[in-house]
Amino acid sequence: MNPCLRRIGQTLCLSAALACAFPAWSQPMGLPSMGAASASELSPLVEHTLGQAIMEQGRHDPTYIADLDINQYLTALGRKLAAHAPQALSQTITVFAVRDPAINAFALPGGYIGINSGLVVAAQSESELAGVLAHEIGHVMQRHIARGIAQQSQGTGLMVATLVGALLAALAGQGDLAMGVATFGQAATIDRQLGFSRSAEQEADRAGFQMMRQAGFDPRGMLDMFRRLMNASRLNEGTGGGYASTHPLSIQRLSDIENRLAELPPAAAHPDPEFWFVRARLALLQARGGADERLRQTFKSEARDRQGSRKAAALYGLAWLDWKAGQAEAARQQLEAARAVQTAPQLDMLDVRLARARSPSAAADASAQAWKRWPQSQGVADERARALQAAGQDQAAVDFLKAAVRQWPDTPEFQQLLSNSLERLGDKVQAHEAMASYFEQTGALPTAMEHLQQARRLSKDFYEQSRLDMRIRALRDSLENQRALLEPYKKK
Ligand SMILES: [Zn+2]
């Protein structure tokens, strides 16, 4: 992840230390304030808008893992935990993966949580991953991040005001959002040395523990993972950037969790087998060059010594490595060995890729089979759409993607794929409309407006024109509302 974005994540975490020193929400919304409106009155809607703007930039970062399958799994895990939060959350949880071997996780405003690939790879069970995620959701639930940036703004007058200024300029069609975010990141480094307060950490642990238990995870995973993190931070002492630098781990915290565990009967966890496949995939994405051979040895020993999903996932990893090395036949054998142990959408997705080596139409057929078996998997849907496109079946891709957009209205990536096929079919009006929807959903409203206006100019059909006019008016209203929402937070 881009260092600025990373710093924002960490510092937002860090800044909660400040937040805990002041009771938040002391000023009701709408009261005239002395300086820029900020601080304790950062509303959930403003927080969401800021988080979306940071994510809009983050998506372009080379370390952002744009993989629907991985992010669907992580977000589902986060939402499963959040559904059992002891207090209602003011933000919807969205979890994404970042290519970074450091064992870390970070929360951004707006309920966005980034998980480093290194953390998933280090986890030895789904409950361990759930433990860290539940702790982060605990921070979101207590509004530590919102309060943190708000309080920090009050102190420095920088963070919220700077980002809001950049956002407003972008809404007005001037200025560069990326510049604002970079400045935001620089502002955030000022307080880098701060840590979450002990009470904030304990609150997040307590809430996280409860979520884990009620969502059916073994809360022991939280303890195991924190021990692992503590050891990792001892090994990396001085390098900074590790989990423990933003969430101070202490013997006290660990023994609090131990005490809570002692009061519980042993839990029967029902882990999702997909955890192991996502973990294998992240290990592959994280490995570079020479690391492939080491990874092959790890997968080999897991395939030999483990059972069930973990064994199948290791074979899946070996199949990927063979495929990457251009050995399609060896890859196919590993894939079949994995399938003999366990079925999983990830195995069928790889099957589609391997079929591509034979012919585009073989891949399209394989993707139809995969979709029949896994109609809830975004990763399979993505693979299906791309296979249809590669086979030149753009009309079938359009029909398929229109259904996918109805099934997952909040996943903008399908709009982008839809636009590509429409473009190739020569339907420029609808192609621009789909791109407008993509940008609208990622929060880039001015760019969405440009696409709608281009669609309107190209349209020759009266009914289509009126429909586009309506969309343009609605988007203009959203732009106005966002401007009005942000204006009070501008630096005066
Ligand atoms: Zn924490």
Boltz pocket constraint, residues with backbone or C-beta under 6 A from the ligand:
constraints:
  - pocket:
      binder: B
      contacts: [[A, 135], [A, 139], [A, 196], [A, 200], [A, 201], [A, 204], [A, 246], [A, 247]]
      max_distance: 6.0
